[in-house]
Amino acid sequence: MIRPFFYLALMIAFSAAANAELETIDHIIPPGYEPSEAQDEQGLWMELKDYELRLNKSALLVRDPELTNYVKGIVCRVAGDYCNDIRVYLIRNPGFNASMTATGMMQIWTGLLVRSTSSDEIAAVVGHEIAHYTRMHTLKRFRRLKSSAAAGGLIDIGISIFTGTSVPIAQSLASMNALAFSRDQEQEADLLGARLLHEASMDPHAAYRVWQNIIAEEESAAVKRRSVSVFAQTHPDDQSRVDVTREWVIAKYGPPDNIEVADDALVTIMNNHYYFLMEDQIDTNRFGRTKELLERHSAMGVEPGTIYYFYGEMFRQRGADGDRDLAMSAYRHSIETGNAPADAYRNLGFLYLKEKDIEGAKKYFTIFLEQEPDATDRAMIEFYLDKG
Amino acid sequence: MRLANYGVILMLASLGGCVTGFTVVEPGVNTFGSLRVTADENWNKAPSSFTPSARSNSRTWTQDGMLLDRIMIIPGVKDGESIFVSRNKSAALPVFRADMLPNEIEELVESSIVKLFGEGQSAVGTSGLRPQGFGTDGGFMFDITAAVTESPDYRGLVGAFIVDETLYMVMFLAADPYYYDKHAARAEAIIKSATLRTKSITNF
């Protein structure tokens, strides 16, 4: 399980001796693995299978075929011979995360898609999770928890936490720490994951680039997710994970060929589903992070009309001094591209209303209703049009 | 008395509160500061211990239990305040701004409900923004849906108006479809009954 701002970096002291040891890391379980006779492993599989049945009915499970086929294709490519052992679930959640259970149930959050600048970066996270799986880290973590004094209470929190997908907002940091993989396990997963990328003819350098993106987003955040002091007490500096992974990948596979560019597959996915993928991010009310993502998506080549529209949304909802002008400018830019969503006209109309420019408001409200005659807020728009 | 005994008493007292904390809301006009809301028949008012996300002056009513249906009465939200509260300082709760238009209140509620259920635990949508009068004050209503992990889907209605740069809101949220359908008509009547005690005339 990867939890972004939680145990971002886990490899500070990475000595040459450790490096040599990690060279020999390989999969522990073979393709087609079934649980052993051990009672606790059997029990864990039973619980997770029950969870998976519930997950299949979740309202937050993404069922769009293009999106799910895209992520499943990446998973299968990275997993290689393990492909048939993995069931992939794309979950509607704006956070950055992917997780994998001992049973082969992989969950990928939509937030991972909007935080990746290439399919290789998504594959890097997927490879990391597959490495946890083939190294049996989840079972080891389960046994470590069971043997600890706090295990009973932690397990009672719910199997959803074990899967890494449904952590209650009030969940204590202490509990989360206890559920984290060990530093050694993270090292193994990072490096074995990079190897899986290479074996799949993908870019192993994505294994550290994906973390650079997360660090950049965290630095741009107006509201940090966790107290820096608590984070620092329990985790090494996140930049160290990037540094160590980069050093290892360059030593093993050579320097990166060039600056990574977005691939057509991901840009197509983003363009076809951008509204769906970004609306939950907007709802997080985390404008610094949203702005960072928009800048990244713009550089990737996502449709400018859509990007400008979401800039407008971000500025308008942030509502700081000067944001209204920035929002109006962004909506106008969106409209000028000729590919603006209808909502750009409506929301620009609302801003003209705030400016008490009634004619401007009516102009854009009218265009909006022409484009969206069945809009569910038609009564509200017509109220303003009639108000004069 | 030893400290441990005090602890036992406190624990029993809190348990007692859990069992008996709900009180009956009688039919008729209920006043919350300057906001008046009319209950059609008996409702059950939740104790504050059951509503940790509610503002201190908010009230929550239910018929069948808060997980199944609830009416949240949120009076007197000032500029810069949020409609819910959180002890989590990194929750990034959105705040009300006095110059907000109805579409922005709709977004404020959408984002706030996301925080109420837990960020990443829900996908919330709104629709049907429409004008609605509240006494002599102009306001608006809209519909809300929420898909929540490990939970039933929710559906709801929101009514709100702004007077003197202050937001007044009544929100109904219920498990969909059964409990929403069961209580929606009564909840809508309660929402539409919201008025200010002091006569005012506003538009938005």
Interface residues (C-beta under 8 A of the other chain):
Chain A: R54 S58 A59 L60 R92 N93 P94 G95 W109 G111 G158 S160 T165 S166 V167 P168 I169 A170 V223 K224 R225 R226 S227 D280 I282 D283 T284 N285 R286 R316 Q317 G319 R346 N347 F350 L353 K354 T376 D377 A379 M380 F383 K387
Chain B: N88 S90 A91 A92 L93 P94 R97 D99 L101 P102 N103 E104 E107 E110 S111 V114 K115 G118 E119 G120 Q121 S122 A123 V124 S127 G128 L129 R130 P131 F140 F142 D143 A147 V148 T149 E150 D153 N203
